[in-house]
């Protein structure tokens, strides 16, 4: 198990470029299974979860060739579907959450798709009902082996239909869309997720020959086609990493420029950080964060009541950044209520921040009130363990701002979502080493 040793209290400076989007990459990689033609992908992040999925595709028989830094070609013209019934697949597929999205493409193209119960962060219940209900609506037969937690769907032919999703699940919508593009007839998906990464998937599928209308809305109309061809696609920058760097700059009173952020795809992210009192300047397609030498002050609502920041389906604020918001608030002037609606275990890392001296009241599994220190009292260095990707980066930001030397164990969790993070942080002046 690897560990980060962090000497906090140092100001950072310079430029940092966000990696390709993890959540987009997981969808796009699964989409290569929809065609026997070659698909070229760029800006793929070199992180654990993405590399696991690429390895799974290789084991399934996809021809994978690396053609440059973050660039690969994929060709799924000779797949070994017997791999889906092996013990090796149960291990590979159960190792990451994103593996669930191979089911839709396999079902659409080959009439069957299987997956063991997928892994991922332990942040609360993450149902798969939306995925499989969508497949059943398209005409698939569903089976589930409770003893070994193995899911399967099979169909001689998928048929388009109208469906109202029970939740605007991003991965669920992506999976159903990938199944529907090769179904016979028209599929209408209402209450669909509409995140920029899902929009990217739909645009890529249209370039491959699919017919998807309503991209960017919660009502998608898909006319099934006989087959799809190849294409070339570039991932957006990772908005969660962009938000992480904004938080890092504010907490360490550093002046940072975040390059090539695809500002128009950030939604409410800049606005939410401004509500926390952080200056977020747009310079072309870059974000500049000046040094907050006088700190930052959380806004109140118009009637003077305490600011509440909550997650919601896009275009609402992404739940993946609420951990960052919570950490930033520990040194703000004022107080904020953080309401994590989607996952009931994601706020449980606050005990580690409390150990560092933060003033946080965990109201219940979904809500925490933070009373900011206004930098009058620094967080104290400590030894801690990263429970998941987003909590891990939040603890790392806390450690970089804290007085003294902190140790973070289980940093493999951070590596799942952040590419070479220690190297990139050292390049802007952070005192961090991996052991």
C-alpha positions as CSV (number, residue, x, y, z in Angstrom):
1,X,0.0,0.0,0.0
2,X,1.4,3.4,-1.0
3,X,1.5,6.5,1.1
4,X,1.8,10.3,0.5
5,X,3.9,12.3,2.9
6,X,2.9,16.0,2.7
7,X,4.6,19.0,4.2
8,X,1.8,21.6,4.3
9,X,1.7,25.3,4.6
10,X,3.6,26.1,1.3
11,X,2.2,28.4,-1.3
12,X,2.0,27.1,-4.8
13,X,2.4,29.0,-8.1
14,X,2.3,28.3,-11.8
15,X,0.1,26.6,-14.3
16,X,-1.6,23.2,-14.2
17,X,-3.4,21.4,-17.0
18,X,-6.4,19.1,-16.2
19,X,-6.3,15.5,-17.4
20,X,-8.9,14.0,-19.7
21,X,-12.3,13.4,-18.0
22,X,-12.4,10.1,-16.1
23,X,-16.2,9.8,-16.3
24,X,-16.3,10.5,-20.0
25,X,-13.5,8.1,-20.7
26,X,-15.3,5.2,-19.0
27,X,-18.4,5.7,-21.2
28,X,-16.5,6.3,-24.5
29,X,-14.2,3.3,-24.0
30,X,-17.3,1.0,-23.7
31,X,-18.7,2.5,-26.9
32,X,-15.9,1.0,-29.0
33,X,-17.6,-2.3,-28.6
34,X,-20.5,-1.1,-30.8
35,X,-18.6,-1.4,-34.1
36,X,-16.0,-3.6,-35.7
37,X,-14.4,-0.5,-37.2
38,X,-11.4,1.3,-35.8
39,X,-12.0,4.0,-33.2
40,X,-9.3,6.5,-32.3
41,X,-9.5,8.2,-28.9
42,X,-7.4,11.1,-27.5
43,X,-6.8,12.7,-24.1
44,X,-7.5,9.5,-22.3
45,X,-6.4,9.9,-18.6
46,X,-3.6,7.6,-17.4
47,X,-5.4,6.5,-14.2
48,X,-6.1,3.2,-12.5
49,X,-9.8,2.9,-13.3
50,X,-9.4,3.8,-17.0
51,X,-6.4,1.5,-17.3
52,X,-8.4,-1.4,-15.7
53,X,-11.2,-0.9,-18.3
54,X,-8.7,-0.8,-21.2
55,X,-7.2,-4.1,-19.9
56,X,-10.7,-5.6,-19.7
57,X,-11.4,-4.7,-23.3
58,X,-8.1,-6.3,-24.3
59,X,-9.1,-9.5,-22.5
60,X,-12.4,-9.4,-24.4
61,X,-10.5,-9.4,-27.6
62,X,-10.4,-5.7,-28.5
63,X,-7.3,-4.7,-30.4
64,X,-5.7,-1.8,-28.5
65,X,-2.8,0.2,-29.8
66,X,-1.2,3.2,-28.0
67,X,-0.3,5.8,-30.6
68,X,0.8,8.6,-28.4
69,X,0.5,10.1,-24.9
70,X,-3.2,9.6,-24.0
71,X,-4.1,8.5,-27.5
72,X,-5.1,5.0,-28.5
73,X,-6.9,3.1,-31.3
74,X,-9.4,0.4,-30.5
75,X,-10.9,-2.2,-32.9
76,X,-13.5,-4.7,-31.7
77,X,-13.7,-6.8,-34.8
78,X,-12.9,-10.2,-33.3
79,X,-14.2,-10.5,-29.8
80,X,-14.0,-13.5,-27.5
81,X,-17.4,-13.6,-25.9
82,X,-16.5,-16.7,-24.0
83,X,-14.4,-14.5,-21.8
84,X,-17.6,-13.2,-20.3
85,X,-18.2,-16.5,-18.7
86,X,-14.8,-16.9,-17.1
87,X,-13.6,-16.4,-13.6
88,X,-11.1,-13.9,-14.9
89,X,-13.9,-11.7,-16.2
90,X,-15.7,-11.9,-12.9
91,X,-12.5,-10.6,-11.2
92,X,-11.8,-7.9,-13.9
93,X,-15.4,-6.7,-14.2
94,X,-15.9,-6.6,-10.5
95,X,-12.9,-4.4,-10.0
96,X,-14.4,-1.1,-11.2
97,X,-17.7,0.7,-11.4
98,X,-17.4,1.6,-15.1
99,X,-17.5,-2.0,-16.2
100,X,-21.3,-1.9,-16.1
101,X,-21.3,0.1,-19.3
102,X,-20.0,-2.8,-21.4
103,X,-23.4,-4.5,-21.1
104,X,-25.4,-2.1,-23.3
105,X,-23.0,-2.2,-26.3
106,X,-22.6,-6.0,-26.0
107,X,-26.4,-6.5,-25.8
108,X,-27.0,-4.3,-28.8
109,X,-24.4,-5.9,-31.0
110,X,-24.3,-9.5,-29.9
111,X,-27.6,-10.1,-28.2
112,X,-26.1,-10.7,-24.7
113,X,-24.3,-8.9,-22.0
114,X,-23.0,-10.0,-18.6
115,X,-21.4,-8.3,-15.7
116,X,-20.5,-9.2,-12.1
117,X,-21.5,-6.8,-9.4
118,X,-19.2,-3.8,-10.2
119,X,-16.9,-2.3,-7.7
120,X,-16.0,1.4,-7.2
121,X,-16.2,3.8,-4.3
122,X,-17.9,2.8,-1.1
123,X,-20.0,5.9,-0.9
124,X,-23.4,4.4,-0.3
125,X,-26.0,2.5,-2.3
126,X,-25.5,2.7,-6.1
127,X,-28.4,0.9,-7.7
128,X,-28.2,-0.8,-11.1
129,X,-32.0,-0.9,-11.5
130,X,-32.0,2.0,-14.0
131,X,-29.6,0.1,-16.4
132,X,-31.5,-3.2,-16.4
133,X,-35.0,-1.8,-16.4
134,X,-34.0,0.1,-19.5
135,X,-32.7,-3.0,-21.2
136,X,-35.9,-4.9,-20.2
137,X,-38.0,-2.1,-21.8
138,X,-36.0,-2.6,-25.0
139,X,-37.0,-6.3,-25.0
140,X,-34.2,-8.0,-23.2
141,X,-34.6,-10.9,-20.7
142,X,-32.9,-10.3,-17.4
143,X,-31.4,-12.8,-15.0
144,X,-29.5,-12.4,-11.8
145,X,-27.5,-15.1,-9.9
146,X,-27.8,-14.0,-6.2
147,X,-25.1,-16.5,-5.1
148,X,-22.3,-14.9,-7.0
149,X,-23.9,-11.5,-7.8
150,X,-23.8,-12.0,-11.6
151,X,-26.1,-10.1,-13.9
152,X,-27.1,-11.0,-17.4
153,X,-29.3,-9.7,-20.2
154,X,-30.1,-11.5,-23.5
155,X,-32.3,-10.6,-26.5
156,X,-32.8,-11.9,-30.0
157,X,-33.7,-8.4,-31.1
158,X,-34.0,-5.1,-29.3
159,X,-37.0,-2.9,-30.1
160,X,-37.4,0.8,-29.6
161,X,-39.8,2.1,-27.0
162,X,-40.7,5.0,-24.8
163,X,-39.2,4.9,-21.3
164,X,-39.3,7.2,-18.3
165,X,-36.1,6.6,-16.2
166,X,-36.7,6.3,-12.5
167,X,-33.6,8.5,-11.9
168,X,-31.4,10.6,-14.2
169,X,-28.5,8.2,-13.8
170,X,-25.5,9.2,-16.0
171,X,-24.1,5.7,-16.4
172,X,-27.6,4.3,-16.7
173,X,-28.5,6.7,-19.5
174,X,-25.2,6.0,-21.3
175,X,-25.8,2.3,-21.1
176,X,-29.4,2.5,-22.4
177,X,-28.4,4.9,-25.2
178,X,-25.6,2.5,-26.4
179,X,-28.1,-0.3,-26.5
180,X,-30.8,1.7,-28.2
181,X,-28.7,3.0,-31.1
182,X,-28.8,-0.5,-32.7
183,X,-32.3,-1.3,-31.6
184,X,-35.1,-1.6,-34.2
185,X,-37.3,1.5,-34.4
186,X,-37.4,4.6,-32.2
187,X,-36.5,4.8,-28.6
188,X,-37.5,7.8,-26.5
189,X,-35.7,8.3,-23.1
190,X,-37.3,10.8,-20.7
191,X,-35.6,12.0,-17.5
192,X,-32.3,11.2,-19.2
193,X,-29.0,12.5,-17.8
194,X,-27.6,15.4,-19.8
195,X,-24.1,15.9,-18.4
196,X,-21.5,17.2,-20.8
197,X,-19.8,13.8,-20.8
198,X,-23.0,12.1,-21.9
199,X,-23.4,14.8,-24.6
200,X,-19.9,13.9,-25.7
201,X,-20.9,10.2,-26.0
202,X,-24.0,11.0,-28.0
203,X,-22.1,13.3,-30.4
204,X,-19.5,10.6,-30.9
205,X,-22.2,7.9,-31.6
206,X,-23.8,10.3,-34.2
207,X,-20.4,10.6,-35.9
208,X,-20.3,6.8,-36.0
209,X,-23.7,6.7,-37.8
210,X,-26.2,6.7,-35.0
211,X,-29.3,9.0,-35.0
212,X,-29.7,10.7,-31.6
213,X,-31.7,13.9,-31.1
214,X,-32.2,16.1,-28.1
215,X,-28.6,16.0,-27.0
216,X,-28.1,18.2,-24.0
217,X,-31.7,17.9,-22.8
218,X,-33.4,15.3,-20.6
219,X,-35.5,14.0,-23.6
220,X,-33.5,11.9,-26.0
221,X,-35.0,10.4,-29.3
222,X,-33.0,7.6,-30.9
223,X,-33.7,6.1,-34.3
224,X,-32.1,2.6,-34.4
225,X,-29.6,1.9,-37.2
226,X,-28.3,-1.3,-38.7
227,X,-24.6,-0.7,-37.8
228,X,-22.0,1.8,-36.7
229,X,-18.7,2.8,-38.2
230,X,-15.4,4.2,-36.8
231,X,-14.6,7.7,-35.7
232,X,-12.1,9.9,-33.9
233,X,-12.9,11.5,-30.5
234,X,-11.1,13.7,-27.9
235,X,-12.1,13.7,-24.2
236,X,-13.1,16.9,-22.5
237,X,-10.9,18.1,-19.5
238,X,-12.0,16.6,-16.2
239,X,-14.3,19.1,-14.5
240,X,-13.8,17.4,-11.1
241,X,-10.1,17.9,-11.3
242,X,-10.6,21.5,-12.4
243,X,-12.7,22.1,-9.2
244,X,-10.1,20.3,-7.1
245,X,-7.4,22.8,-8.4
246,X,-9.6,25.8,-7.6
247,X,-10.1,24.5,-4.1
248,X,-6.4,23.8,-3.7
249,X,-5.5,27.4,-4.8
250,X,-7.9,28.9,-2.3
251,X,-6.9,26.7,0.6
252,X,-3.2,27.4,0.2
253,X,-3.6,31.1,-0.7
254,X,-1.8,30.3,-4.0
255,X,-2.0,32.0,-7.4
256,X,-2.7,29.3,-10.0
257,X,-3.8,29.2,-13.6
258,X,-5.7,26.2,-14.8
259,X,-5.2,25.7,-18.5
260,X,-7.7,24.7,-21.2
261,X,-10.7,24.0,-19.0
262,X,-13.5,24.0,-21.7
263,X,-15.2,26.8,-19.7
264,X,-18.5,26.4,-21.5
265,X,-18.9,22.8,-20.2
266,X,-18.3,23.7,-16.5
267,X,-21.9,24.6,-15.8
268,X,-22.4,25.9,-12.2
269,X,-18.9,25.0,-11.0
270,X,-17.4,28.6,-11.2
271,X,-20.6,30.0,-9.7
272,X,-20.6,27.7,-6.7
273,X,-16.9,28.6,-5.9
274,X,-17.8,32.3,-6.2
275,X,-20.5,31.7,-3.6
276,X,-17.8,30.5,-1.3
277,X,-16.0,33.8,-1.8
278,X,-13.3,32.5,-4.2
279,X,-12.3,34.7,-7.1
280,X,-12.5,32.7,-10.3
281,X,-11.3,34.7,-13.3
282,X,-11.9,33.6,-16.9
283,X,-9.0,34.2,-19.2
284,X,-9.8,32.9,-22.6
285,X,-10.4,29.2,-21.9
286,X,-8.2,29.2,-18.8
287,X,-9.2,29.8,-15.1
288,X,-7.0,32.1,-13.1
289,X,-7.2,32.0,-9.3
290,X,-5.4,34.9,-7.6
291,X,-3.8,34.5,-4.2
292,X,-6.5,35.0,-1.6
293,X,-4.2,36.7,0.9
294,X,-7.2,38.2,2.8
295,X,-9.1,34.9,2.8
296,X,-12.5,34.4,1.3
297,X,-16.0,34.9,2.6
298,X,-19.0,32.7,2.1
299,X,-22.1,34.5,0.8
300,X,-25.5,34.3,2.5
301,X,-28.9,33.9,0.9
302,X,-30.8,37.2,0.2
303,X,-32.7,36.8,3.4
304,X,-29.5,36.4,5.4
305,X,-29.9,32.7,6.0
306,X,-27.0,30.3,5.9
307,X,-25.7,29.3,2.4
308,X,-26.6,25.8,1.4
309,X,-24.7,24.0,-1.4
310,X,-26.3,20.8,-2.6
311,X,-25.8,18.4,-5.5
312,X,-28.3,17.8,-8.2
313,X,-28.5,16.1,-11.6
314,X,-26.9,18.3,-14.4
315,X,-27.2,21.2,-14.9
316,X,-27.1,21.1,-11.1
317,X,-23.9,21.0,-9.1
318,X,-22.0,17.7,-9.4
319,X,-21.9,15.6,-6.2
320,X,-18.2,14.7,-6.9
321,X,-17.2,18.3,-5.9
322,X,-19.1,18.5,-2.6
323,X,-16.1,17.0,-0.7
324,X,-13.9,19.8,-2.1
325,X,-16.5,22.4,-1.1
326,X,-16.6,21.1,2.4
327,X,-12.8,21.3,2.8
328,X,-12.6,24.8,1.3
329,X,-15.3,26.0,3.8
330,X,-13.1,25.0,6.8
331,X,-11.0,28.1,6.2
332,X,-13.6,30.5,5.0
333,X,-15.2,33.4,6.8
334,X,-18.8,32.3,7.6
335,X,-20.6,29.1,7.5
336,X,-22.2,26.8,5.0
337,X,-24.5,23.8,5.0
338,X,-23.3,21.1,2.6
339,X,-26.1,18.8,1.5
340,X,-25.0,15.6,-0.3
341,X,-28.3,14.2,-1.6
342,X,-27.2,11.3,-3.8
343,X,-24.9,9.2,-1.6
344,X,-25.4,8.5,2.1
345,X,-21.8,7.6,3.0
346,X,-19.8,10.3,1.1
347,X,-19.6,12.7,4.1
348,X,-18.2,10.2,6.5
349,X,-14.6,11.4,5.9
350,X,-15.3,14.6,7.9
351,X,-14.1,12.9,11.1
352,X,-10.6,13.2,9.7
353,X,-11.0,16.9,9.1
354,X,-12.3,17.3,12.6
355,X,-9.2,15.6,13.9
356,X,-7.2,18.3,12.0
357,X,-9.1,21.0,13.8
358,X,-12.0,21.8,11.4
359,X,-15.3,22.9,12.9
360,X,-17.8,20.6,11.3
361,X,-21.1,19.3,12.5
362,X,-22.2,16.1,10.8
363,X,-26.0,16.6,11.0
364,X,-26.8,13.2,9.4
365,X,-25.4,11.0,6.6
366,X,-26.4,13.6,4.0
367,X,-25.7,17.0,5.6
368,X,-22.8,18.7,7.3
369,X,-22.5,22.3,8.6
370,X,-19.1,23.9,8.4
371,X,-18.0,26.9,10.5
372,X,-15.0,28.4,8.8
373,X,-11.7,29.4,10.6
374,X,-11.0,32.4,8.4
375,X,-7.3,31.2,8.4
376,X,-7.1,32.4,12.1
377,X,-6.4,28.8,13.1
378,X,-4.6,26.5,10.7
379,X,-5.6,22.9,10.2
380,X,-3.2,20.5,12.0
381,X,-1.2,17.8,10.2
382,X,-2.2,14.3,10.9
383,X,-2.1,10.7,9.7
384,X,-5.1,9.5,7.8
385,X,-6.4,7.0,5.2
386,X,-8.1,7.8,1.9
387,X,-11.6,6.2,1.9
388,X,-12.5,7.0,-1.8
389,X,-11.3,9.1,-4.7
390,X,-13.1,12.4,-3.9
391,X,-12.6,12.2,-0.2
392,X,-8.9,11.3,-0.9
393,X,-8.3,14.5,-2.9
394,X,-10.1,16.6,-0.3
395,X,-7.9,15.2,2.4
396,X,-4.8,15.9,0.2
397,X,-5.9,19.5,-0.2
398,X,-6.4,19.8,3.6
399,X,-2.9,18.3,4.2
400,X,-1.3,20.8,1.7
401,X,-2.8,23.7,3.6
402,X,-2.2,22.3,7.1
403,X,0.7,23.2,9.5
404,X,3.2,20.3,9.7
405,X,3.7,17.0,7.9
406,X,0.7,14.8,7.2
407,X,0.6,11.2,6.0
408,X,-2.1,9.8,3.8
409,X,-2.4,6.0,3.4
410,X,-4.3,4.0,0.8
411,X,-3.5,6.6,-1.9
412,X,-4.4,4.0,-4.6
413,X,-7.9,5.4,-4.1
414,X,-6.6,8.8,-5.3
415,X,-4.6,7.2,-8.2
416,X,-7.9,5.8,-9.4
417,X,-9.0,9.2,-10.5
418,X,-6.0,11.6,-10.6
419,X,-3.1,11.1,-13.1
420,X,0.4,11.4,-11.6
421,X,-0.9,13.8,-9.0
422,X,2.2,14.0,-6.9
423,X,4.4,14.8,-9.9
424,X,2.1,17.5,-11.1
425,X,1.7,19.0,-7.6
426,X,5.5,19.1,-7.2
427,X,5.8,21.0,-10.5
428,X,3.8,23.9,-8.9
429,X,5.7,23.9,-5.6
430,X,4.0,21.3,-3.4
431,X,6.1,19.4,-0.9
432,X,4.7,15.9,-1.5
433,X,6.4,12.5,-1.8
434,X,5.2,9.0,-2.5
435,X,6.5,6.1,-0.4
